[in-house]
Amino acid sequence: MEATIDLVWEVAEIAKLIGRTPRQTFHMLKTGQLPAKKVGGRWVAERGKLLRFFLETAA
C-alpha cells in the first residue's frame, strides 16, 4: 500500500489551514517556525506535519 502525502502549497493556503493571516504565516515560514520548505520559489508544507506541529505545541 502506497502512502500519499497531502501537500499544501502557497502561503495563503498554509495560512488558511493554520488560522493565520498570510502575512503572519509568511513571517513564520521565513523564520523557520513552521515545518515547511521552499520548493521552486513556492512554500510547501505537509498537512499532517503542520497539524501535528500545532497539536504538540498546544499540549
C-alpha positions in Angstrom: 0.0 0.0 0.0 1.4 3.3 -1.0 1.3 6.2 1.4 0.1 9.5 0.0 1.4 12.8 1.1 -1.0 15.7 1.4 0.9 18.8 0.4 -0.3 22.4 1.0 1.2 24.8 -1.5 1.5 28.6 -1.2 1.5 30.9 1.8 -2.3 31.7 1.5 -3.3 28.1 1.7 -1.0 27.3 4.6 -2.4 30.4 6.3 -6.0 29.1 5.9 -5.0 25.8 7.4 -3.4 27.2 10.5 -5.8 30.1 11.0 -3.4 32.9 10.5 -3.1 35.8 8.0 -0.9 35.3 5.0 1.5 38.0 6.4 1.8 36.2 9.8 2.2 32.9 8.0 4.9 34.2 5.7 6.8 35.6 8.8 6.6 32.2 10.5 7.7 30.4 7.4 10.6 32.7 6.7 11.9 32.5 10.3 11.7 28.7 10.4 8.8 28.5 12.9 6.8 26.2 10.7 7.7 22.7 9.3 7.7 23.8 5.7 10.2 24.4 2.9 10.6 26.5 -0.2 10.4 24.5 -3.5 11.0 26.3 -6.7 10.2 29.7 -5.1 6.9 28.4 -3.5 6.3 27.5 0.1 5.1 23.9 0.6 4.1 22.0 3.8 2.8 18.6 4.5 -0.7 18.9 6.0 -0.2 16.2 8.6 3.1 17.7 9.8 1.5 21.1 10.2 -1.4 19.7 12.2 0.9 17.6 14.4 3.1 20.6 15.0 0.2 22.6 16.3 -1.2 19.8 18.4 2.2 19.2 20.0 2.8 22.9 20.8 -0.7 23.3 22.2 -0.2 20.4 24.7 
